Amino acid sequence: MYPGISDLLNDLFGTHFTASFPPSFGMLVAISFLLCAWTLSLELKRKEKLGLVNSYPQTSIVGKPASSSELFWNALFGFILGAKILFIAMRTDEFLTDPQGSILSLKGNLAGGLVGAALMGYLKYREKQRARLAQPKEITEMVPPFQIVPEMTMVAAAAGILGAKIFHLLENWDDFIADPAGMFFSGSGLTMYGGLIVGAIAVLWFTKKRGFPPLVTCDAAAPGLMLAYGTGRIGCQLAGDGDWGIVNTAPKPSLLSFLPDWVWAYRYPHNVVNEGIPIPGCVGHHCAMLADPVFPTPLYESVACILLFFFLWSIRKKIIVPGKLFSIYLILNGIERFAIESIRVNTKYHVAGIAFTQAQLISLLLILTGVIGWIYLDKSKEKSPGPGMV
């Protein structure tokens, strides 16, 4: 596996980077957010031309001095940034060993945080002082929908990380009760469905406040969400983050004979979670591989979801009722995840003699929501512009 992109470059091009950086999982998650933002921007531009979503007025007051809230939030951001930067500079080996844990945990340098807070607070103060007017004035600008995609992405990222952490804690409740602070502030342990659900709710709230119809926003985001899920799973596969399948010792079917063996069963050598048995002769931080080969489920999900993205992208202009494309996305996403759970390692719940995973329960709810949404919208009299306008 490739805990860092540098490890992948070493393997592909014969380079000799000694540190595993940047983390492959984090890099692919970042790329996934960018891809989702790009497709969302394209769709919002298209839907604005159709009159389905409109520019919104944004009023601001120019010439005012910096408010206490502006200084506080800038100082807080500077504190976090300064604390992390100095921590990384002083404990580089620890950061390179576990970048995600170093960034998402409470680890930091107090002196760096105080310097960062003072600097960012001062810069905001100076910025406002330079633009200060004797008589502040109110201005109103019309903002096109696609221009707030970067803000939507930041909202989705912040809420998504929080949701992914919360769902992981719920899935591992006993461990959380045993060590609440350690589990919550650990850099590891993120559940994709949690990030997807909480991030989507936050973005809908953010856009609704700006007058975007929720169903139109959902349709615009649907293809990108499927693509981001697929590319995010590439990160899981590259890093070997524990999202693999159950043990698979069956011989590879002849139908798949043209594919490499690791597509059918893989032991995830050098996985980022260091799970399994030691690799003979290996030196470094990631020297373990699974004792038995397993299904490489992240790979299967990546292929499935990227193909489903192209399907959704190809039909998006043919779906004229707002919300229907998102209903299709919910159904497809639910079916894909429910199916993969049958060969994937995960925590199981037991209710009335029935064993199921958290993801399977959520998958069923997504499928049910998608079906109900499709039926309801199919009967709705409210239609969007005809095919000739799409």
Order of alpha helices (4+ residues) and beta strands (2+ residues): alpha-alpha-beta-alpha-alpha-alpha-alpha-beta-alpha-alpha-alpha-alpha-alpha-beta-beta-alpha-alpha-beta-beta-alpha
